[in-house]
Amino acid sequence: GETVFRQGDRPKAMFRVLEGEVRLLRRSRDGAETVLQRSRGGYFAEASLDASAYHCDAVVAVESRLLSFPKAVFREALNGAPAFRDTWMAQLAREVRMLRARCERLSLHGAEARILHALESEGTEGTLTLAQSRKAWAADLGLTHEALYRALARLQAAGTLALDGARLTLLRPGERL
């Protein structure tokens, strides 16, 4: 859990995860932790590019390799390299779509609805391979891990979902693995 930066620090750099995972966190007054983003293979700290302070903490979750770009250098690259700027804008657009899907999912009532939404919005052809533990995924879904496990068992028993390790597959009506 090495800290990359803390909420309130003055932003000096933009970061990219080459290997591993960095979590962006906020803590409530009572110490409860909320994971705002899990960055694997992407940039982070983009929300602070034009801010006077980082809005959250960035903590390395597993052994990782990061690139750090000084803020001024990053801005120059955006202004002077159209291909880089276009790639950056595409990444931001993907992040916006992902965050909108997450907001939609968190507004759904019931664990099963959130699980199915994740499969449909983040999976490929009805299959989602988790890049994290089920416990971490439960937190991303706004569920306790116990609620996630119970809902997965219900979906599996109903023939709606097949589980194979980290891979979850949405089954069509009447289809069973």
Contacts in CASP RR format, 6 or more apart in sequence:
PFRMAT RR
TARGET T0000
AUTHOR 0000-0000-0000
METHOD contacts of the structure
MODEL  1
GETVFRQGDRPKAMFRVLEGEVRLLRRSRDGAETVLQRSRGGYFAEASLD
ASAYHCDAVVAVESRLLSFPKAVFREALNGAPAFRDTWMAQLAREVRMLR
ARCERLSLHGAEARILHALESEGTEGTLTLAQSRKAWAADLGLTHEALYR
ALARLQAAGTLALDGARLTLLRPGERL
1 59 0 8 1.000
1 60 0 8 1.000
1 61 0 8 1.000
2 59 0 8 1.000
2 60 0 8 1.000
3 57 0 8 1.000
3 58 0 8 1.000
3 59 0 8 1.000
3 60 0 8 1.000
4 15 0 8 1.000
4 22 0 8 1.000
4 58 0 8 1.000
4 59 0 8 1.000
4 60 0 8 1.000
4 66 0 8 1.000
5 11 0 8 1.000
5 45 0 8 1.000
5 54 0 8 1.000
5 57 0 8 1.000
5 58 0 8 1.000
6 54 0 8 1.000
6 57 0 8 1.000
7 26 0 8 1.000
7 53 0 8 1.000
7 54 0 8 1.000
7 55 0 8 1.000
7 56 0 8 1.000
7 57 0 8 1.000
8 53 0 8 1.000
8 54 0 8 1.000
8 55 0 8 1.000
9 53 0 8 1.000
9 54 0 8 1.000
10 52 0 8 1.000
10 53 0 8 1.000
10 54 0 8 1.000
11 45 0 8 1.000
11 48 0 8 1.000
11 49 0 8 1.000
11 51 0 8 1.000
11 52 0 8 1.000
11 53 0 8 1.000
11 54 0 8 1.000
11 71 0 8 1.000
12 70 0 8 1.000
12 71 0 8 1.000
13 45 0 8 1.000
13 68 0 8 1.000
13 69 0 8 1.000
13 70 0 8 1.000
13 71 0 8 1.000
13 74 0 8 1.000
14 43 0 8 1.000
14 45 0 8 1.000
14 46 0 8 1.000
14 49 0 8 1.000
14 68 0 8 1.000
14 69 0 8 1.000
14 71 0 8 1.000
14 74 0 8 1.000
15 22 0 8 1.000
15 43 0 8 1.000
15 44 0 8 1.000
15 45 0 8 1.000
15 58 0 8 1.000
15 66 0 8 1.000
15 67 0 8 1.000
15 68 0 8 1.000
15 69 0 8 1.000
16 41 0 8 1.000
16 42 0 8 1.000
16 43 0 8 1.000
16 44 0 8 1.000
16 66 0 8 1.000
16 67 0 8 1.000
16 69 0 8 1.000
17 39 0 8 1.000
17 40 0 8 1.000
17 41 0 8 1.000
17 42 0 8 1.000
17 43 0 8 1.000
17 44 0 8 1.000
17 64 0 8 1.000
17 65 0 8 1.000
17 66 0 8 1.000
18 41 0 8 1.000
18 64 0 8 1.000
18 65 0 8 1.000
18 66 0 8 1.000
18 67 0 8 1.000
19 41 0 8 1.000
19 63 0 8 1.000
19 64 0 8 1.000
19 65 0 8 1.000
20 40 0 8 1.000
20 41 0 8 1.000
20 60 0 8 1.000
20 61 0 8 1.000
20 62 0 8 1.000
20 63 0 8 1.000
20 64 0 8 1.000
20 65 0 8 1.000
21 38 0 8 1.000
21 39 0 8 1.000
21 40 0 8 1.000
21 60 0 8 1.000
21 61 0 8 1.000
21 62 0 8 1.000
21 64 0 8 1.000
21 132 0 8 1.000
22 38 0 8 1.000
22 39 0 8 1.000
22 44 0 8 1.000
22 58 0 8 1.000
22 59 0 8 1.000
22 60 0 8 1.000
22 61 0 8 1.000
22 64 0 8 1.000
22 66 0 8 1.000
23 35 0 8 1.000
23 37 0 8 1.000
23 38 0 8 1.000
23 39 0 8 1.000
23 58 0 8 1.000
23 59 0 8 1.000
23 61 0 8 1.000
24 35 0 8 1.000
24 36 0 8 1.000
24 37 0 8 1.000
24 38 0 8 1.000
24 39 0 8 1.000
24 44 0 8 1.000
24 56 0 8 1.000
24 57 0 8 1.000
24 58 0 8 1.000
25 33 0 8 1.000
25 34 0 8 1.000
25 35 0 8 1.000
25 36 0 8 1.000
25 56 0 8 1.000
25 57 0 8 1.000
25 58 0 8 1.000
25 59 0 8 1.000
26 33 0 8 1.000
26 34 0 8 1.000
26 36 0 8 1.000
26 55 0 8 1.000
26 56 0 8 1.000
26 57 0 8 1.000
27 33 0 8 1.000
27 34 0 8 1.000
27 57 0 8 1.000
28 34 0 8 1.000
35 136 0 8 1.000
35 139 0 8 1.000
35 140 0 8 1.000
36 56 0 8 1.000
37 44 0 8 1.000
38 61 0 8 1.000
38 132 0 8 1.000
38 136 0 8 1.000
38 140 0 8 1.000
40 131 0 8 1.000
42 91 0 8 1.000
43 88 0 8 1.000
43 91 0 8 1.000
44 58 0 8 1.000
45 54 0 8 1.000
45 58 0 8 1.000
46 92 0 8 1.000
46 95 0 8 1.000
47 55 0 8 1.000
48 54 0 8 1.000
48 55 0 8 1.000
49 71 0 8 1.000
49 74 0 8 1.000
49 75 0 8 1.000
60 66 0 8 1.000
69 77 0 8 1.000
77 84 0 8 1.000
77 85 0 8 1.000
78 84 0 8 1.000
78 85 0 8 1.000
78 88 0 8 1.000
79 85 0 8 1.000
101 117 0 8 1.000
101 121 0 8 1.000
101 122 0 8 1.000
102 140 0 8 1.000
104 117 0 8 1.000
104 121 0 8 1.000
105 114 0 8 1.000
105 117 0 8 1.000
105 118 0 8 1.000
105 121 0 8 1.000
105 141 0 8 1.000
106 114 0 8 1.000
106 141 0 8 1.000
106 142 0 8 1.000
108 114 0 8 1.000
108 117 0 8 1.000
110 151 0 8 1.000
111 141 0 8 1.000
111 143 0 8 1.000
111 147 0 8 1.000
111 148 0 8 1.000
111 150 0 8 1.000
111 151 0 8 1.000
112 151 0 8 1.000
112 154 0 8 1.000
112 155 0 8 1.000
114 141 0 8 1.000
114 142 0 8 1.000
114 143 0 8 1.000
115 141 0 8 1.000
115 148 0 8 1.000
115 151 0 8 1.000
115 152 0 8 1.000
115 155 0 8 1.000
115 161 0 8 1.000
115 168 0 8 1.000
116 155 0 8 1.000
116 160 0 8 1.000
116 170 0 8 1.000
118 128 0 8 1.000
118 141 0 8 1.000
119 126 0 8 1.000
119 127 0 8 1.000
119 128 0 8 1.000
119 161 0 8 1.000
119 168 0 8 1.000
119 170 0 8 1.000
120 126 0 8 1.000
120 170 0 8 1.000
122 128 0 8 1.000
126 169 0 8 1.000
126 170 0 8 1.000
127 167 0 8 1.000
127 168 0 8 1.000
127 169 0 8 1.000
127 170 0 8 1.000
128 167 0 8 1.000
128 168 0 8 1.000
129 166 0 8 1.000
129 167 0 8 1.000
129 168 0 8 1.000
130 137 0 8 1.000
130 166 0 8 1.000
130 167 0 8 1.000
130 168 0 8 1.000
131 166 0 8 1.000
132 140 0 8 1.000
134 145 0 8 1.000
134 148 0 8 1.000
134 149 0 8 1.000
134 152 0 8 1.000
135 145 0 8 1.000
135 148 0 8 1.000
137 148 0 8 1.000
138 144 0 8 1.000
138 145 0 8 1.000
138 147 0 8 1.000
138 148 0 8 1.000
139 145 0 8 1.000
141 148 0 8 1.000
143 151 0 8 1.000
152 161 0 8 1.000
152 163 0 8 1.000
152 168 0 8 1.000
155 161 0 8 1.000
156 162 0 8 1.000
156 163 0 8 1.000
159 171 0 8 1.000
159 174 0 8 1.000
159 176 0 8 1.000
160 170 0 8 1.000
160 171 0 8 1.000
161 168 0 8 1.000
161 169 0 8 1.000
161 170 0 8 1.000
161 171 0 8 1.000
162 168 0 8 1.000
162 169 0 8 1.000
162 171 0 8 1.000
162 176 0 8 1.000
162 177 0 8 1.000
163 169 0 8 1.000
164 177 0 8 1.000
169 177 0 8 1.000
171 177 0 8 1.000
END
